[in-house]
Amino acid sequence: MNPSRAPAPRVGCSTALLICAVLVGAAGCLYPGAEVPYVQTPSDVVTAMLRLANVSATDVVYDLGSGDGRLVIAAARDFGARGVGVEIDPGLVAQSTESARRAGVADRVAFRAGDLFQTDLSDATVVTLYLSPEINQRLRPKLLRELRPGARIVSHDFDMGDWVPSQTIRVPSRDPTSTVFLWLIPPKS
Ligand SMILES: C[S@@+](CC[C@H](N)C(=O)[O-])C[C@H]1O[C@@H](n2cnc3c(N)ncnc32)[C@H](O)[C@@H]1O
């Protein structure tokens, strides 16, 4: 077989995220303060996450580590929700703000430059995540403390340790498939 014609290896999003984390970490070019690098959720997985969370026009969707803003913009454009993206890299915040303007949803979304751990989540009804297993575990007490009962959390590929999800789906069009987890905030005791 001509090696130049060999099919390119197919790498899943999480594998890409892990490889990228190692590479950018090693190169020292992770954005200062960022705990994971910027890797995009593919658009079919974005739609699957928002559908799994049953997002509607009454929702306020927060994406923690919002990258180029795609989850928040899709929530507003395709589901009529309002949304907030929190992102440590101000360049990505500027890009997201411009993309929201072009998508015609600038009046329903906001992008903030900041640390997701310092962000008040009390007005969120849906939180979306594509971070890491370790960050999800660290976020868990904050989510349980600040979100209202019935709020939904959806995470691309990474679970929350022993917090069992209400639902887990696989997005079948990808190889390897992406996994999306859903949790509901329980009633306050
Ligand atoms: C894997 S990307 C996910 C981007 C987007 N949510 C998506 O699914 O396409 C994670 C993002 O989190 C941002 N990030 C990492 N640590 C952060 C922190 N402590 N506070 C806010 N954003 C952070 C990174 O800069 C990166 O853009």
The ligand as an SDF file (V2000), in Angstrom:
LIG
                    3D

 27 29  0  0  0  0  0  0  0  0999 V2000
  -12.7660   21.9170   25.1970 C   0  0  0  0  0  0  0  0  0  0  0  0
  -13.0860   23.6340   24.9830 S   0  0  0  0  0  0  0  0  0  0  0  0
  -14.8730   23.6190   24.7780 C   0  0  0  0  0  0  0  0  0  0  0  0
  -15.3670   24.8100   23.9990 C   0  0  0  0  0  0  0  0  0  0  0  0
  -16.8830   24.8230   23.7890 C   0  0  0  0  0  0  0  0  0  0  0  0
  -17.6000   24.7260   25.0460 N   0  0  0  0  0  0  0  0  0  0  0  0
  -17.3110   23.6990   22.9040 C   0  0  0  0  0  0  0  0  0  0  0  0
  -17.8550   22.7090   23.4300 O   0  0  0  0  0  0  0  0  0  0  0  0
  -17.0900   23.7970   21.6670 O   0  0  0  0  0  0  0  0  0  0  0  0
  -12.8760   24.2480   26.6610 C   0  0  0  0  0  0  0  0  0  0  0  0
  -12.8190   25.7580   26.7680 C   0  0  0  0  0  0  0  0  0  0  0  0
  -12.7450   26.1030   28.1420 O   0  0  0  0  0  0  0  0  0  0  0  0
  -11.9140   27.2500   28.2820 C   0  0  0  0  0  0  0  0  0  0  0  0
  -11.4480   27.2650   29.6800 N   0  0  0  0  0  0  0  0  0  0  0  0
  -10.5200   26.4690   30.2600 C   0  0  0  0  0  0  0  0  0  0  0  0
  -10.4000   26.7510   31.5620 N   0  0  0  0  0  0  0  0  0  0  0  0
  -11.2860   27.7530   31.8220 C   0  0  0  0  0  0  0  0  0  0  0  0
  -11.6420   28.4730   33.0090 C   0  0  0  0  0  0  0  0  0  0  0  0
  -11.0750   28.2110   34.2030 N   0  0  0  0  0  0  0  0  0  0  0  0
  -12.6100   29.4120   32.9190 N   0  0  0  0  0  0  0  0  0  0  0  0
  -13.1960   29.6910   31.7230 C   0  0  0  0  0  0  0  0  0  0  0  0
  -12.8900   29.0480   30.5660 N   0  0  0  0  0  0  0  0  0  0  0  0
  -11.9610   28.0840   30.6210 C   0  0  0  0  0  0  0  0  0  0  0  0
  -10.8140   27.0120   27.2450 C   0  0  0  0  0  0  0  0  0  0  0  0
  -10.1660   28.2350   26.9020 O   0  0  0  0  0  0  0  0  0  0  0  0
  -11.6180   26.3960   26.0860 C   0  0  0  0  0  0  0  0  0  0  0  0
  -12.0580   27.3700   25.1740 O   0  0  0  0  0  0  0  0  0  0  0  0
  1  2  1  0
  2  3  1  0
  2 10  1  0
  3  4  1  0
  4  5  1  0
  5  6  1  0
  5  7  1  0
  7  8  2  0
  7  9  1  0
 10 11  1  0
 11 12  1  0
 11 26  1  0
 12 13  1  0
 13 14  1  0
 13 24  1  0
 14 15  1  0
 14 23  1  0
 15 16  2  0
 16 17  1  0
 17 18  1  0
 17 23  2  0
 18 19  1  0
 18 20  2  0
 20 21  1  0
 21 22  2  0
 22 23  1  0
 24 25  1  0
 24 26  1  0
 26 27  1  0
M  CHG  2   2   1   9  -1
M  END
$$$$
